[in-house]
Structure formats: structure tokens, C-alpha cells
Amino acid sequence: MGLLDGKVAVITGAGSGMGKSSAELFAGEGAKVLALDVTGAEEETAAAFGDEVIAAHCDVSKEDDVVAAFDLALRTFGRVDSVLNVAGISGTPKPLHEVTVDDYAAVMGVNLWGVILGIKHGVRAMLAGGHGGSIVNWSSIGGNLAFPGAGLYSASKAGIIGATRSAALDYGPAGIRSNAICPGIALTPMNDDTLAVMPELPTKPPIGRASTAAEVSELAVFLCSDRGVYVSGAIIPVDGGWSIKVAI
């Protein structure tokens, strides 16, 4: 028996990093998964699991793509129990006085609007099914803390925290829970460039190393399982203790 037997999950950003590890962990715990990504790599994620995981192209910043993804999940699996809004981009680091409208549209379109669309259409699917569900949004410790040149990224991740709490409040009476995971520094493709420039980052957490993608995604398994049924509105750092440190 897996922790997620009988459940159906829609996971964005499933072509790599924490989205991919989430899809693999969910399938391993018995869930059926719709793996979404914009890169094509979602097909490789799904290929290892047969009919239990299906893949689809989805640009989370485009509502038509998100609508089509949830329609596919309902046609194929008949229900949606969990939505993991993992897809995100870091954007080009720069101070806010240099940010352009194009920078804003790119980062906010994926990181914040993409999450809001995942909540919107995930909730609609769950309400139609009448069985509740669990939404897990990927924020960041950058949503609560400041890093040099990351003002736009931090704003997008702070917005996710606000949307997560609002969803927990609005949809809790329908049995829909909403939580956010806030990773620190993780060994994922999105962080490769950052680690190349700042190789000292993995030494910052008290634990003394960066996380793997799976070590973060394991929390989503719990939050979407029946063991996590009383956790909602929580903003949970998974950062090895980094965010508790005074900056010295």
C-alpha cells in the first residue's frame, strides 16, 4: 500500500528538478499523475511509469494550456485530488531599478500567474468532484527573505505565499487544503548557474549542504496523503535551517 493509492495528481514543471522528483515519488506511492512541462522533458518523466503517469505540454502562464491540462486529467483519470504547482523560473538577477516590463511579465507570468491558474482550475476540478483535495505550491525562502538582485523573484514567491493562504481560507470548507513549500538551495538544473557563480551557497544552511530535489518533494507526498489532512495554510521552509540564521 502506498501513501497515495487511488489519488490523482497534476504536477507542473515535471520535466526536471523538483517537479520531476515529485512525479516520480507520487507514482511510487501509488498515485496516477499528469506530468506537465513546457520543455518536452515531461515525456521522459512519464516514460518510466507506463499508464500510471501521462505527460502533456503545458505553459503554465497560458490559461488555455492549463484548462486543457485539467480537462485531460479528468478525461483520463476521472478526478483530481492533488495539484502541485512546481513550475518556476529565476529570471535574470538585477536590482529593481533595472527591472523591465518584459522581466516582470516573464517572472510573474510563470511564478505567480502560473500558480494562480493551477489553483483556479485545480479547485474547479476538486469542487466538481465533491471530494476535496490538496494543493501544494512551490514558493521559496526568497518569498520571506531578501537576496541581492532578486527583488522580482522574491516578489513573485511572496505572492505565492499570499495566494496559498487565501486558497486555504476560501476553500477549506469544501475540504480543499492549500500549503506552500519554501525550498532553500537545492541541487536542481534551475540552480546550476547560481551555484556556478556562488559555490559557497550549499554551506549556508546549518545542515551544511544543499538539498536534493527529492528531499523537498517528500514533503508534498505527506501533504497530499491522508496523513496530512489537518495541515492547511502552512508555509513550510525546507531549507536545512538556512532561514533561521542571522546573516553572519
Order of alpha helices (4+ residues) and beta strands (2+ residues): beta-alpha-beta-alpha-beta-alpha-beta-alpha-alpha-beta-alpha-beta-alpha-alpha-beta
